[in-house]
Amino acid sequence: MERDGPAAAAFSWYQPASLPRDACVYSSCYCEENIWKLCEYIRNHDQYPLEECYAVFISNERKMIPIWKQQTRPGDGPVIWDYHVILLHVSSGGLSFIYDLDTVLPFPCPFETYVKAAFKSDDDIHPQFRRKFRVIRSDLYLKHFASDRSHMKDSSGNWKEPPPPYPCIETGDSKMNLNDFISMNPEVGWGAIYTLSELVLRFGSKSY
């Protein structure tokens, strides 16, 4: 979504002040923890009201979802993730922004720009690969998410990817509930489940 002239000047008023991408806590292949840490930063630094922010888990029943414009896939093709996690900021100015630490798109990226470039359209995707979205308020994500990182070990107990340097995230009730967040079953976990068109209708400025 290109903007220039007076419209760009007006748009800039709604661009949220944010920490640089390279200042964010980041570990490759631990997107759920990267976004948890970003929520924690927002809460601790009053970056903007925490209630404006949501953790968004992207997956489907087959755990095979295409996302374009990812750093791990140069060029025009998508990455096929089992799941991915991004941050959605619904700003008080009326526009929404996406924070994705694995994208080559701007950080943050206007919601509709990100949707168009990274998700494209379900019309062009086989039904078995269509994405679903679990949208969780950031305060609930910080309170309830837990991971012992066991999903990142192979059958011999070796790490598939180096773990983050900080201790595992856990709650008083759980050491591992990641699957409840990845699941797109509305009967489990926290938050609400959306299709792509429902997500855009709820958080975008127009249907998609």
N, C-alpha and C positions, 0 to 999 in steps of 0.2 A: 504494500500500500504506500505509494509515493506521496509525499507531501512537500509543497513548496509555497513560497510567497506568504501572504497573510495567514493562510491556514496553518502553515508550519509554525509561525510565531505563536499563534493561539495554542497549537498542540503542545508546544514546549512548556506551557504553564502547567500541564498535567503530567509531565514526565517526572516520575518519582525520583527524589535524590536517593542514590544507592551507593553501597560500597563497590569498589571495582571488582570485577570477576576474580582477578588474581589475589584479592584479599580474602576471598571466601575459603572456608575449609572445604577441601576437595580430595576425595580418594576415588580413583578410577573403579568403576563397576560397583560402587556403593552409593548409588543415587539417592536411596531412601535416607541414608544417614547424612549425605550432603545437604539435602533439603531440611532435615531435622535441625542441623546445625545453623542453617540460614534462618529458620524460624526462631531458634534460640537467640541468634544475633539481633533479630528485629525486636524481640521481647526485651533483651537486656540493654539495648541502646536506644530504645524509643525511636527506631528508624521511621516507623509510621505505625498507626494503631494496629495491634495484632489481629483485631477482629476483621480487618480488611483483607487478611491473607488466608490462603488455603493451600494445603498440600494436596496435590493431585496425582493419584496413582493411575497409570494407564496400562491396561492389559486386556485380556479376553479369556474365554473359556479354554482356548487352545494354547494360551500363553505364547502367542506368535503375533506380534504387532509391528507393522512398518512405520518408521518415523524417518522423515527426510531431514537434511541439513544437520546431520550429526558429525561430530569431529572424527569419529572412528570410521567414517565412510566418505572419503573425498569424492567429489564429483556429484552426479545427479541422482544416484541410486539411494534407496532407503537402507537403514539398518533394521534388521528384524530382531527386536528385543523380546524377551519373555515378559518383561514389564519395564516401565520407566517411571520416574517421579520428577515432577516439576513443581514450582511454586506459582500460584495465581494470586496477583494483587489486584483487588477491585478498588481502585483509588477513589477518594472522595470527590475528585474532579469529574467522575462519571465514566472514565475509561479504565480498561483492564490491561494488565501487563503480565507477561510470562517471564519467569526466571528459570532458565535451563542451563545448568553448568556444563552440559555436554553438547550444546548446539554451536554452530558457526554463525547463527543469527545474532543480532544485537542483544546485549544484556543490560537491563531488561529489554524485552521486545514487546511492542504493542500486540495485544491479544489477537486481533484479526490478521495482522501480518504473520504472526507465528502459525496460526491455524492454516492459513493459505499455503505457507511454505513448508511447514513440517508435517502437517496432517493431510493436506490436499483434500480430496473429497471421497466420501464413502462410495460414491457412484462408480469410481474407477477401481475399487478394491473388491476382491472376492469376499463374499459374506463371512467366510471363516476367518478372515484376517482383519475384519473391522474392529476398530478400537472401542473400548468402553472406559469410562472415567469414574474413579471413586474420588469425590471431592470432600475433604475433611477440613474443618476449621483448624487453624494453626494451633490454637490453644489446646484443643482436644488431641491433636497430633503430638504435641509436646508432652501431654499428660499420659497418654496411653501407649505410644509406640515403644516396642522393645525388640531387640535383635541380639542373639548370641553369635551371629555370623556363621552359623553352622551350614547354611546354604552355600557358603563360599568355600567349602572344603570338599575335596574329592573323596572317593571311597577309601583311600589310604590315610585320610586325615591331613593331607597337604593342602595349603592354600591355593585356590585357583588364581587369585589376585591378592597382592599384599594387603593386609587389613589396615584400617585407619590406626593412627598412633595413639589415640585416646581410648579409654575403657569402653566396653560394650555399653550400649544404651539399654537400660532396664527400668522397670517400674516396681512398685511394691507388690504388684500382682503377677508380674510376668517377666520372664527373661527372654521369651521368644514368641512373638505373635505376628511376625511379618506376613505370614500367609493370610491372615484375616484382612490385611490391607491390600494385598495383591488380588484377593478374590473379588470377582465382580458379582457375587451373590449378594443381593440387597438384604438378605436375612442375617448376615454375619457382619461383624466389624462395625466401623464407625463411618459417618458421613453418608452421602447420597450417591447413587449410581446414575450416570448419564450416558446416552449415546453421543456421538459427535454432534449431530444436529441439535440435540437437547442442550448440550453444553454451550453451543454458540447462541442458542435462543436465550439461555439463562444469563450468560455473562458477556455476550457480544452486543454490538449495536445494531446488528441485522441478522436475519436468518442466513444460513449457509447451506 
